[in-house]
Every structure is written in structure tokens, then in C-alpha cells.
Amino acid sequence: MQTLSELGEAVAARRKMLDLKQAVVAAKAGVTAESLSRFERGRSAEFGSRKLLAILAVLGMEMQFREMGSSGSLDELRKERGGA
């Protein structure tokens, strides 16, 4: 994921997979349902880290950071470096 909009889409997909309503997730995370809705739809220009981490925790998700351009698998790394 590279954009806030993509992160919102991932949150929405996870919430739906867990069959949870926006209002339930929002209440547990301490944010408004409208705020969560805007975030999931990519309509939130800014979304604070506290809100984001709270929502991820409710959904059993976590963020992982990696160096830009680095891949998750050996095959992807080979492709990036032009190898077979």
C-alpha cells in the first residue's frame, strides 16, 4: 500500500470480511462512524495516527514498514534486479 486511499480500502475489506458494521468498529476505536466511512472511501485528506492505529487494533491488523523498493519474496527481488 502506498496511499491513504489504499489503506482505507484494505481496512474496509477487512471490516467486511469480519462482518462488522462501521458503527461498531468506530465505537470500539473511539472515532465517529462518519470519520471511518470517509477514511474507507478515500475521502479523508488526513487521518491521524491515533485513529488509524485504534481502528487497525479493533480489526486485528497491524502496520509493517519496509524500505521503499524492497520486495517481500526472493522471486520479486530477482525480478527487480533483472535476474531470472
N, C-alpha and C positions, 0 to 999 in steps of 0.2 A: 504494500500500500504506500502510495506516495502523496496522497492528498487527503484533506479532511473529509471531503465528499466520499472518497473510497472507504475511509474508516467508518463513516456513518452508515454506508451500505452494508458493511460487514457486521456492524452492531445490529442493524435491522434484521439481517439474515439470521444471526444467532438468536435474537429475541423470538423471531417467528419459529425457528427450529425448536425452541424450548416451549413454544405455545404460551408465551407470556404477553399480556397486554402492555401497551406503552405506559398506561397509568400505574400499573403495578410496579414495573421496573423503575419508573420515575420516582414514585413514592419511596421505594426502598433505597434509592440512590440519593434522595434528598434534593431532587430537581423537579421542575414542573414538567408535566406531560407535554406541554407546548414546546418547551425547550428541547426535550428529547425528540419530539416529532420533527422540529426544524433541523436538528442535527442529522437525523437519519435520512432526511430528504436532501441534504447538502445545502440547506438554506441558512446555515449559521456561519457567518463570516468569521466568527471567533467562538471558540468553545474552550472554557478554562480547563486546566489540567485536573483540578479537584473534581469537577463534574465528570470528566472523561474517566478518570480512574475509579470513581464511585460506580459509574454505570458498568464499566468492564468487570468490576468485582461482583456486582449483582448477577451478571451473566456468566460468571466463571471464566472470564477471559483475562489475558494479560498482554502487555506490550513487550516486544523484544526489539532491541536495537542492533543494527549491524552496519558496517561500513558501506557507504553507497558503492554500488557496482559489484559488491560481493554476492556470490550465489549460495544457495542452500545445498547444492549437491555437487558431487565430483563431475558428473556429466555436464552440468551447466557451466562449471568452471572451465572445463575443456573447450566448450563452445565459445566462451568469452575470449579465450586465449587463442582461438583459431585452430585448436588441435582436433584430432579425430576422436 
